[in-house]
């Protein structure tokens, strides 16, 4: 048994003994940044799109 697995089993036993619970937490990533809330990631993505320079094509006839 590896030490990580053993540690995990010990943690699980301790959690059960003391009635400790946990939840898995979602983390969102956008362009190298980490966000706890999806709404923040979306807001920054939208803000980034608003600031993205647009390419203007000009034709020289």
BAGUFI-343730 format. One record per atom (N, C-alpha, C, CB): x, z, y; residue in three letters; residue number from 1. Coordinates in nm, 2 decimals. Atoms other than C-alpha are relative to their C-alpha. Glycine has a CB too. Example, Ala and Ser with C-alpha at 12.3 -4.5 7.8 and 13.67 -1.06 7.14 Angstrom:
xx; zz; yy; drennu; gudren
0.09; 0.00; -0.12; ala; 1;
1.23; 0.78; -0.45; ala; 1;
0.09; 0.00; 0.12; ala; 1;
-0.10; 0.12; 0.00; ala; 1;
-0.09; 0.00; -0.11; ser; 2;
1.37; 0.71; -0.11; ser; 2;
-0.08; 0.08; 0.11; ser; 2;
0.04; -0.14; 0.05; ser; 2;
END
This chain:
xx; zz; yy; drennu; gudren
0.08; 0.00; -0.12; unk; 1;
0.00; 0.00; 0.00; unk; 1;
0.09; 0.00; 0.12; unk; 1;
-0.10; 0.12; 0.00; unk; 1;
-0.08; 0.01; -0.12; unk; 2;
0.14; -0.09; 0.34; unk; 2;
-0.04; 0.12; 0.09; unk; 2;
-0.03; -0.14; 0.07; unk; 2;
0.02; -0.11; -0.09; unk; 3;
0.17; 0.17; 0.61; unk; 3;
-0.11; -0.03; 0.10; unk; 3;
0.13; 0.02; 0.09; unk; 3;
0.12; 0.03; -0.09; unk; 4;
-0.08; -0.01; 0.84; unk; 4;
-0.13; 0.02; -0.07; unk; 4;
0.01; -0.15; 0.04; unk; 4;
0.12; -0.02; 0.07; unk; 5;
-0.34; -0.01; 0.57; unk; 5;
-0.02; 0.15; -0.03; unk; 5;
0.01; -0.08; -0.14; unk; 5;
0.02; -0.14; 0.03; unk; 6;
-0.27; 0.35; 0.48; unk; 6;
-0.04; 0.07; 0.13; unk; 6;
0.14; 0.06; -0.04; unk; 6;
0.04; -0.06; -0.13; unk; 7;
-0.29; 0.45; 0.85; unk; 7;
-0.15; -0.03; 0.03; unk; 7;
0.09; -0.06; 0.11; unk; 7;
0.14; 0.04; -0.02; unk; 8;
-0.62; 0.25; 0.88; unk; 8;
-0.09; 0.09; -0.09; unk; 8;
-0.01; -0.15; -0.03; unk; 8;
0.08; -0.07; 0.09; unk; 9;
-0.76; 0.43; 0.58; unk; 9;
-0.01; 0.15; 0.04; unk; 9;
0.05; 0.00; -0.15; unk; 9;
0.00; -0.14; -0.05; unk; 10;
-0.66; 0.77; 0.72; unk; 10;
-0.09; 0.01; 0.13; unk; 10;
0.14; 0.04; 0.03; unk; 10;
0.08; 0.00; -0.12; unk; 11;
-0.82; 0.68; 1.05; unk; 11;
-0.15; -0.01; -0.03; unk; 11;
0.04; -0.12; 0.09; unk; 11;
0.14; 0.02; 0.05; unk; 12;
-1.14; 0.57; 0.87; unk; 12;
-0.05; 0.14; -0.05; unk; 12;
-0.01; -0.10; -0.11; unk; 12;
0.04; -0.13; 0.05; unk; 13;
-1.15; 0.91; 0.69; unk; 13;
-0.02; 0.10; 0.11; unk; 13;
0.11; 0.05; -0.10; unk; 13;
0.02; -0.09; -0.11; unk; 14;
-1.10; 1.10; 1.01; unk; 14;
-0.12; -0.03; 0.08; unk; 14;
0.13; -0.01; 0.09; unk; 14;
0.12; 0.04; -0.08; unk; 15;
-1.37; 0.90; 1.19; unk; 15;
-0.12; 0.05; -0.08; unk; 15;
0.00; -0.15; 0.01; unk; 15;
0.12; -0.04; 0.08; unk; 16;
-1.61; 0.97; 0.90; unk; 16;
-0.01; 0.16; 0.01; unk; 16;
0.01; -0.04; -0.14; unk; 16;
0.01; -0.15; 0.00; unk; 17;
-1.52; 1.34; 0.90; unk; 17;
-0.05; 0.06; 0.13; unk; 17;
0.15; 0.06; -0.03; unk; 17;
0.04; -0.05; -0.13; unk; 18;
-1.57; 1.39; 1.27; unk; 18;
-0.12; -0.07; 0.06; unk; 18;
0.11; -0.01; 0.10; unk; 18;
0.11; 0.08; -0.05; unk; 19;
-1.86; 1.14; 1.31; unk; 19;
0.03; -0.09; 0.12; unk; 19;
-0.11; 0.10; 0.05; unk; 19;
-0.05; 0.09; -0.11; unk; 20;
-1.66; 0.91; 1.54; unk; 20;
-0.04; -0.14; -0.04; unk; 20;
0.15; 0.01; 0.02; unk; 20;
0.04; 0.14; 0.02; unk; 21;
-1.80; 0.55; 1.57; unk; 21;
0.08; -0.08; 0.10; unk; 21;
-0.15; -0.01; 0.01; unk; 21;
-0.07; 0.10; -0.10; unk; 22;
-1.66; 0.24; 1.74; unk; 22;
-0.08; -0.13; -0.01; unk; 22;
0.14; -0.02; -0.04; unk; 22;
0.05; 0.13; -0.01; unk; 23;
-1.77; -0.10; 1.84; unk; 23;
0.11; -0.10; 0.03; unk; 23;
-0.11; -0.01; 0.11; unk; 23;
-0.10; 0.10; -0.04; unk; 24;
-1.58; -0.42; 1.85; unk; 24;
-0.04; -0.06; 0.14; unk; 24;
0.00; -0.12; -0.11; unk; 24;
0.02; 0.04; -0.14; unk; 25;
-1.53; -0.54; 2.20; unk; 25;
0.04; -0.15; 0.02; unk; 25;
0.08; 0.09; 0.10; unk; 25;
-0.03; 0.14; -0.03; unk; 26;
-1.55; -0.90; 2.31; unk; 26;
0.09; -0.01; 0.12; unk; 26;
-0.13; -0.08; 0.01; unk; 26;
-0.09; 0.03; -0.11; unk; 27;
-1.28; -1.03; 2.53; unk; 27;
0.00; -0.15; 0.03; unk; 27;
0.15; 0.05; -0.02; unk; 27;
0.01; 0.14; -0.04; unk; 28;
-1.30; -1.36; 2.72; unk; 28;
0.12; -0.05; 0.07; unk; 28;
-0.13; -0.02; 0.08; unk; 28;
-0.12; 0.05; -0.06; unk; 29;
-1.01; -1.58; 2.82; unk; 29;
-0.03; -0.13; 0.07; unk; 29;
0.11; -0.03; -0.11; unk; 29;
0.01; 0.13; -0.08; unk; 30;
-1.00; -1.85; 3.09; unk; 30;
0.13; -0.02; 0.07; unk; 30;
-0.12; 0.01; 0.10; unk; 30;
-0.12; 0.04; -0.07; unk; 31;
-0.68; -2.02; 3.20; unk; 31;
0.10; 0.11; 0.01; unk; 31;
-0.03; -0.05; 0.14; unk; 31;
-0.10; -0.10; 0.01; unk; 32;
-0.45; -1.74; 3.08; unk; 32;
-0.04; 0.14; 0.06; unk; 32;
0.12; -0.05; 0.08; unk; 32;
0.05; -0.13; -0.05; unk; 33;
-0.66; -1.46; 3.23; unk; 33;
-0.10; 0.06; -0.10; unk; 33;
-0.07; -0.01; 0.14; unk; 33;
0.08; -0.07; 0.09; unk; 34;
-0.85; -1.20; 3.03; unk; 34;
-0.11; 0.07; 0.07; unk; 34;
0.08; 0.10; -0.09; unk; 34;
0.11; -0.06; -0.06; unk; 35;
-1.20; -1.08; 3.11; unk; 35;
-0.08; 0.08; -0.10; unk; 35;
-0.09; -0.11; 0.07; unk; 35;
0.08; -0.08; 0.08; unk; 36;
-1.41; -0.80; 2.97; unk; 36;
-0.14; -0.05; 0.00; unk; 36;
0.01; 0.15; 0.04; unk; 36;
0.13; 0.04; -0.01; unk; 37;
-1.73; -0.95; 3.09; unk; 37;
-0.01; -0.16; 0.00; unk; 37;
-0.07; 0.06; 0.13; unk; 37;
0.02; 0.15; 0.01; unk; 38;
-1.85; -1.31; 3.01; unk; 38;
-0.04; -0.05; 0.14; unk; 38;
-0.11; -0.04; -0.10; unk; 38;
0.04; 0.04; -0.14; unk; 39;
-2.01; -1.32; 3.36; unk; 39;
0.12; -0.02; 0.09; unk; 39;
-0.10; 0.10; 0.06; unk; 39;
-0.12; 0.01; -0.08; unk; 40;
-1.67; -1.26; 3.52; unk; 40;
0.07; -0.13; -0.03; unk; 40;
0.09; 0.12; -0.01; unk; 40;
-0.07; 0.12; 0.04; unk; 41;
-1.51; -1.54; 3.32; unk; 41;
-0.07; -0.13; 0.05; unk; 41;
0.01; -0.01; -0.16; unk; 41;
0.08; 0.11; -0.05; unk; 42;
-1.79; -1.78; 3.41; unk; 42;
0.01; -0.01; 0.15; unk; 42;
-0.15; 0.01; -0.04; unk; 42;
-0.01; 0.01; -0.15; unk; 43;
-1.77; -1.69; 3.78; unk; 43;
0.13; -0.05; 0.04; unk; 43;
-0.02; 0.14; 0.06; unk; 43;
-0.13; 0.05; -0.03; unk; 44;
-1.40; -1.75; 3.79; unk; 44;
0.02; -0.14; -0.04; unk; 44;
0.11; 0.09; -0.06; unk; 44;
-0.01; 0.14; 0.04; unk; 45;
-1.43; -2.07; 3.60; unk; 45;
-0.08; -0.09; 0.10; unk; 45;
-0.06; -0.02; -0.14; unk; 45;
0.08; 0.07; -0.10; unk; 46;
-1.70; -2.19; 3.84; unk; 46;
0.07; -0.01; 0.13; unk; 46;
-0.14; 0.06; 0.02; unk; 46;
-0.07; -0.01; -0.12; unk; 47;
-1.50; -2.08; 4.14; unk; 47;
0.12; -0.10; -0.01; unk; 47;
0.05; 0.14; 0.03; unk; 47;
-0.12; 0.09; 0.02; unk; 48;
-1.20; -2.27; 4.00; unk; 48;
-0.04; -0.15; 0.01; unk; 48;
0.06; 0.03; -0.13; unk; 48;
0.05; 0.13; -0.01; unk; 49;
-1.41; -2.58; 3.96; unk; 49;
-0.03; -0.04; 0.14; unk; 49;
-0.12; -0.02; -0.09; unk; 49;
0.03; 0.03; -0.14; unk; 50;
-1.52; -2.56; 4.32; unk; 50;
0.12; -0.03; 0.08; unk; 50;
-0.08; 0.12; 0.06; unk; 50;
-0.13; 0.01; -0.07; unk; 51;
-1.16; -2.54; 4.43; unk; 51;
0.09; -0.11; -0.05; unk; 51;
0.07; 0.13; 0.00; unk; 51;
-0.08; 0.11; 0.06; unk; 52;
-1.04; -2.82; 4.21; unk; 52;
0.00; -0.12; 0.09; unk; 52;
-0.05; -0.04; -0.14; unk; 52;
0.00; 0.12; -0.09; unk; 53;
-0.92; -3.11; 4.43; unk; 53;
-0.07; -0.12; -0.07; unk; 53;
0.14; -0.03; 0.05; unk; 53;
0.06; 0.12; 0.05; unk; 54;
-1.13; -3.42; 4.38; unk; 54;
0.09; -0.12; 0.04; unk; 54;
-0.15; -0.01; 0.05; unk; 54;
-0.07; 0.12; -0.03; unk; 55;
-0.97; -3.75; 4.36; unk; 55;
-0.09; -0.10; 0.06; unk; 55;
0.06; -0.06; -0.14; unk; 55;
0.08; 0.10; -0.07; unk; 56;
-1.10; -4.00; 4.61; unk; 56;
0.07; -0.13; -0.02; unk; 56;
-0.01; 0.04; 0.15; unk; 56;
-0.06; 0.13; 0.02; unk; 57;
-1.04; -4.36; 4.52; unk; 57;
-0.03; -0.08; 0.12; unk; 57;
-0.05; -0.07; -0.13; unk; 57;
0.02; 0.09; -0.12; unk; 58;
-0.99; -4.60; 4.81; unk; 58;
0.04; -0.14; -0.05; unk; 58;
0.08; 0.05; 0.13; unk; 58;
-0.04; 0.14; 0.03; unk; 59;
-0.99; -4.97; 4.77; unk; 59;
0.05; -0.07; 0.12; unk; 59;
-0.12; -0.07; -0.06; unk; 59;
-0.05; 0.07; -0.11; unk; 60;
-0.79; -5.18; 4.99; unk; 60;
-0.02; -0.15; -0.02; unk; 60;
0.16; 0.03; 0.03; unk; 60;
0.03; 0.14; 0.01; unk; 61;
-0.95; -5.52; 5.01; unk; 61;
0.04; -0.08; 0.12; unk; 61;
-0.14; -0.02; -0.02; unk; 61;
END
